[in-house]
């Protein structure tokens, strides 16, 4: 069963930002898909199991951004 969670990321301004965030989140175990909307900061993650917000926060920070 897949899970979908949406997070808000601050500081993204372009496609490169979205790619960086997407790549880092994609490295979390179980992540199947990441969709980023730069204009709103919405990051929707589809995964096999619910993700720990701390893992997502760490991935976003590794990309140079912050969870709202």
N, C-alpha and C positions, 0 to 999 in steps of 0.2 A: 504494500500500500504506500503510495507516495504522499508526501506532505508538501504543502506550499506555505511559505512564510514570506511576509513583506517587511522590509526594513527601510528606514530612511537614512540616507548618507548625505552629509553636508560637505560642501567644498568642491563638488564636481562641476566642471564648466564646459567639458568637451567630450568628444568621442574617445580620446586617449584616456581621459579620466575613467570613463565607463569601462574601457577595456582593462585597465589596471585593476579596478575593483572586481570585475568579473573574473579575471584570471586568478586573483588571490582567493576569492570565495570558492572557486571551482576546485581548489586544492583540498578543501575540507572533505574528509571521508564521507561518502554517501551522497554528495551533491551531484545531481543529474543535470540541472539546467540553471542558468542565472540570466535574468532579464533586467536590464538597467534602463531607466528613463532619466536622462541627465536633467531635463527641465524641472522635474519635481523631486529628484533625488531618490525616487522609489527603486528599490532593488528587490525583485521577487525571486526567491530561491525555491527550486523544487528539489526535494531530497527523498531518500529512501525512508529516513526516520526524522523526527523533529530535531532541529539543530540547537545546540547550546548557544545562547546569545553571546557568551564570552568568546566562543570560537569565531563567530562571525565578526565580533568587535575586533578581535586580534587580526583577522584577515584584512579587514577594512583599514585598520591602522597601519598594517604592513604596506598597504598600497598608498598610504599618505593621507588618508581621509578619516572622518569621524562618523560614528553612528549618532543620529540625533537623539 
